Amino acid sequence: MGFELSPPVQLGGEFADEASRVPRASFDDRLPSLAGLHTPEEDSWFFRNRVYRDCSVWGVFERDLLVGIVAFRPAWIDQLYVLPTHQGRGVGASLLNVARTGAAQLSLWTFQRNRGARRFYEKHGFVAVQETDGCRNEKREPGVLYRWVKDSE
């Protein structure tokens, strides 16, 4: 039996190193061919100096363990990752709802072969609007641009 998950909380810069480990664990599990592209130190630097500079960062904890993160800015989700052991438990959906709060639309990129992420985004109302061959991203992976538009009420 697992522990109870926290509601999403905004993460200050003191969580940058911990937050950088969530995407790494997810990549290593779901896309092992991309494992080792960056060192843990490079991942931490990126979060401290880029993600926290440009985005609002939120996370979900199970006890003291950060199990999911979302980093977003106006109209864009830059990062949304959940530890593989915690996927399917509502962590991603709760983080996605934080990013949607007050947004009229959101866009994000994922990899074409990341079927789990694609199913998740499509389940939550995102629509694929563009595909690329990967020649313009660092990982050289074909990508998909997704967009969500808030329903008019």
C-alpha positions as MATLAB code, in Angstrom:
seq = 'MGFELSPPVQLGGEFADEASRVPRASFDDRLPSLAGLHTPEEDSWFFRNRVYRDCSVWGVFERDLLVGIVAFRPAWIDQLYVLPTHQGRGVGASLLNVARTGAAQLSLWTFQRNRGARRFYEKHGFVAVQETDGCRNEKREPGVLYRWVKDSE';
ca = [
       0.000    0.000    0.000;
       1.411    3.407   -1.027;
       1.510    6.647    0.830;
      -0.825    9.530    0.192;
       0.178   12.021   -2.474;
       0.329   15.727   -1.707;
      -1.667   18.224   -3.732;
       0.548   20.144   -6.186;
       2.758   22.754   -4.538;
       4.895   25.477   -6.070;
       8.579   24.585   -5.839;
      11.219   27.152   -5.021;
      14.708   27.092   -6.474;
      15.956   25.010   -3.550;
      14.199   22.058   -5.244;
      16.019   22.469   -8.579;
      18.356   19.505   -8.105;
      15.551   17.244   -6.918;
      13.233   18.421   -9.721;
      15.895   17.684  -12.350;
      15.990   14.030  -11.289;
      12.315   13.397  -12.153;
      12.682   13.898  -15.939;
      15.937   11.916  -15.929;
      14.268    8.914  -14.260;
      11.348    9.139  -16.673;
      13.586    9.372  -19.762;
      15.793    6.524  -18.614;
      12.751    4.294  -18.082;
      10.565    5.222  -21.070;
      13.189    6.198  -23.664;
      16.335    4.279  -22.693;
      18.035    5.195  -25.968;
      18.236    8.763  -24.636;
      19.766    7.741  -21.294;
      23.060    9.422  -20.593;
      22.594   12.275  -23.059;
      23.345   14.621  -20.135;
      24.998   14.105  -16.785;
      23.035   14.648  -13.561;
      25.138   17.804  -13.049;
      24.101   19.130  -16.470;
      20.456   18.340  -15.724;
      20.687   20.246  -12.423;
      22.380   23.212  -14.096;
      19.624   23.321  -16.720;
      16.895   23.380  -14.070;
      18.619   25.984  -11.882;
      19.595   28.305  -14.725;
      16.898   27.831  -17.362;
      13.762   26.130  -16.086;
      13.508   28.123  -12.839;
      14.408   31.342  -14.659;
      11.681   30.969  -17.291;
       8.926   28.905  -15.680;
       6.662   28.433  -12.729;
       7.586   25.023  -11.287;
       5.157   22.848   -9.320;
       5.486   19.387   -7.872;
       3.695   16.529   -6.149;
       5.262   14.639   -3.260;
       4.743   11.260   -1.694;
       6.047   11.854    1.811;
       9.454   13.483    1.175;
       9.880   12.136   -2.350;
       9.186   14.460   -5.286;
       7.265   12.201   -7.686;
       6.137   14.601  -10.418;
       6.864   18.071  -11.767;
       5.393   20.565  -14.190;
       7.208   23.688  -15.406;
       5.146   26.138  -17.437;
       5.054   29.704  -18.693;
       2.316   31.610  -20.504;
       0.852   29.358  -23.217;
       3.589   26.666  -22.867;
       4.332   23.603  -20.798;
       8.091   23.143  -20.883;
       8.341   20.114  -18.584;
       5.802   17.580  -17.315;
       7.262   14.406  -15.862;
       6.162   11.792  -13.343;
       8.371    9.076  -11.897;
       7.592    5.796  -13.688;
       6.597    4.165  -10.379;
       3.937    6.851   -9.854;
       2.400    7.081  -13.319;
      -1.281    6.221  -13.564;
      -2.042    7.588  -10.089;
      -3.344   11.045  -11.073;
      -0.067   12.903  -10.516;
       0.243   14.080  -14.126;
      -3.411   15.109  -14.309;
      -3.171   17.178  -11.129;
      -0.027   18.919  -12.398;
      -1.628   19.524  -15.789;
      -4.590   21.169  -14.046;
      -2.215   23.609  -12.322;
      -0.756   24.647  -15.673;
      -4.248   25.039  -17.156;
      -5.428   27.356  -14.393;
      -5.936   30.760  -15.970;
      -4.643   29.626  -19.379;
      -6.643   30.102  -22.570;
      -4.395   27.656  -24.400;
      -1.259   25.598  -23.852;
       1.250   24.012  -26.206;
       3.913   21.401  -25.562;
       6.283   19.081  -27.364;
       6.708   15.360  -26.884;
       8.416   12.645  -28.891;
       6.443   10.757  -31.521;
       7.460    7.387  -30.116;
       6.517    8.280  -26.535;
       3.140    6.578  -26.850;
       2.340    6.822  -23.145;
       2.784   10.607  -23.114;
       0.805   10.972  -26.319;
      -2.118    8.943  -24.920;
      -2.012   11.014  -21.723;
      -2.118   14.379  -23.520;
      -4.816   13.277  -25.950;
      -6.919   11.938  -23.066;
      -6.682   15.403  -21.512;
      -7.834   17.305  -24.586;
      -4.552   18.089  -26.346;
      -4.517   17.796  -30.140;
      -1.456   17.087  -32.288;
      -0.920   20.085  -34.573;
       2.540   19.445  -36.038;
       5.069   16.638  -36.437;
       8.797   17.075  -37.004;
      11.593   14.787  -38.112;
      13.736   15.664  -35.076;
      16.528   17.383  -36.995;
      16.019   20.605  -35.004;
      15.995   19.183  -31.463;
      18.983   18.213  -29.396;
      17.959   14.585  -29.088;
      17.369   14.141  -32.856;
      14.036   12.508  -32.050;
      10.937   13.085  -34.206;
       8.577   15.286  -32.213;
       4.919   16.171  -31.962;
       3.594   19.603  -31.057;
       0.377   19.406  -29.048;
      -2.063   22.198  -28.302;
      -4.915   22.508  -25.827;
      -7.482   25.298  -26.092;
      -9.838   26.068  -23.233;
     -13.451   25.426  -24.109;
     -15.523   28.580  -24.339;
     -18.102   28.533  -21.591;
];
